[in-house]
């Protein structure tokens, strides 16, 4: 089929007669993959449902699901270069549930989320816990992480439990002093975040 001369001279789209463009087809199937797509589905998880799910993780044997959720949340809110722990769980782990890996500064400058400078150059360790006795788990995890051959410059402990601010501050001060880590201001809890 030969396009009409008038359309070709006026700059009209000559591919319309040949069917949809590949980019239109892909945009229709996966609109989230295109940066200029404005019609996106937004999933809103209510605070009550999230609190309930977090409180029942251990009784429903979803500890690994929580670790994956916490790591993905850390990738979005803290730094995207998290390496998850692999291999056996329950005693055979590498002391951390996730840690950062080095990233070239050119790549880190292009991150849209998190704090790009420090986690691309430093080793940070992450520990995730769904245990109700979060304080003893935090002490144990920080103690193990502090004894690693390569000492992380920062430790994040993420718990599924709702922790009173005073208890968190007391435990953080105790562990900071014991493990000799600099104090870092905590981020706001996930359950009360409503800005995303």
N, C-alpha and C positions, 0 to 999 in steps of 0.2 A: 504494500500500500504506500503510495507516494503522498506526502502531505501537500496540502494546497499551498500555492505560492504566496497567497496573501497572508496566511498564518505564519509562514516561515519568515517573511519580511517584517512583520509586525512584532516579532519576538514572542509569539504565543507558544504555549507548551505543545510540542509536537509528540510527546510521549503519551498524551491523554488517549489517543486512539489505540495505543498498545497495551493498555491496562494500568494497574496501580504500580507506582514506583516501589522498589524494594524497601526503601526507607519508610514509606507510608505503611507497608505491610508490617514491618517490624515495630513501628510506632503503635500500631493498633494492637499488636500482641503483647508488647512489653513497654507500656508508656513510662514506667518508672526508670527505664534505662536512658531516657532522653531528658536532658537538663531543662529544656524549654517547655516540658509538659506541665500544664497547670491543673489538670483534672486528676487529682490523686486521692486515693482512698485513705482516710485517716481512721485508724483504729483507736478507740478510746477505751482504756481499761479503767473501770471505776476503782476508787481508793479502797472500798470495802472488799471487793473481790480480790484485788492484789494482796491486801493484808491477810485475807483468809488463806489464799494459796501459799503465801510465804510462811504462814504459821503451821501449815499441814504438810510441809515438804518431807519431813522425816517419817511421818506416819504413813505416807503414800509412796515411800521409797523413791523419791524424786531428787535425791541429793545431786546426782550427776546433771540433771536438767537445770538445777539451780546454778551449778558451777558454770555451765554453758551460758546461761542467762546473765550471770554476773560478769563473766568474761566479755561477752558481747556488749554489755552495758559499759564496762570499763573501756572497751575499744571506742565506743561512741563518745563518752563523757570525759575520759582522762587521756588516753593515747591509743591510736589505732595499731600500733606495732606490738601487740601482745602475742606471745607464743604460748599455746596451751600445754599443759603437762600431758605427756603421752605415756603409755605403758601401764603397768599394773597399778591399781589403787589399793589403799588399805595397807600401809606399811612399806610398800616398795616404791613409793614416790620419790621425787627429787626435792622434797621439802617445800617446794612452791607449787601452787596450782596454776600459775601463769607468771610469765616474766617478759620483760621487754627485750627486744633484740636491736642491734645497731642498724641505723638507717642513714643513708647519705643525706647530708644537709640540704642538698638540692631537692630531694624528694620530701623531706620533712617540712620544708617551707611551703609545700603545696597542700598540706593537710588542712582540711576545713574544720576539723573538730579537735578538741583536746588542746594540750599545751605542746606545741611541736618541738621546742628547743631541747629541753632536758631529757625527755624519754628517748629521743633519737640518739643521744650521746651517752646516756647513763644506763646502768643496770638497775631496774626496779623489780621488786618481787611482789606478787599478789597471792593472798591466801583467801579462800572462800569457805564459808561454813554455814551449814543449816542447823547446827546443833543448838539446842535450847540453852545449854551452859556455854554461852559464847565467850565469857571471860576466861575460863580455863583453856578453851580452844585457842583464843587469841594469844594467851601466854605461851602455850605450847608451840604454836606456829611461829611466833616471833623468835622464840628461843632457838628453834631449829634453823630458821632462816639466818639469824645472826651468826650462826656457826658455820655457814657455808664457806668454802674456800674462796670464792669470789663474792665479796661482801656487797650486797645491793646498797645503793645510796638512799633508797626509800622503800618502805614496806607499806602496802595497802592491805588491810584486813576488811573483808566484806562479809557481813552477816545477814542472814535472812530475818533475824530477830529485831523487834522494835526495842531499841536501847535508849534508856533515859540519858539525857545530855550530860548530867552530872556523873553518872556511871561511866559513860564513854570517856569523858574528860579525865576522870581519875585513873582509869585503866590506861589511857593513852600516855598520861604523864608518868605513870609507873613503868610502863614498857619502854618509853623513850629514855628514861633515866637508866634503866637496867641494861638495855641493849645499846645505849649510847648513840642514839639516832637524833638528828635535829627535829625539832617540833614542826609539824606541818598543820596548817589550818584545815579542818575536815570540810568536805563538800556537804551540801544539804542532803538529807535522806531522800531516797528515791520515792518512797510512798507519798511524801508531801510535795514532790516536784510537780508543778502544773504548767511550766513554761514550754514543754516540748510536746 
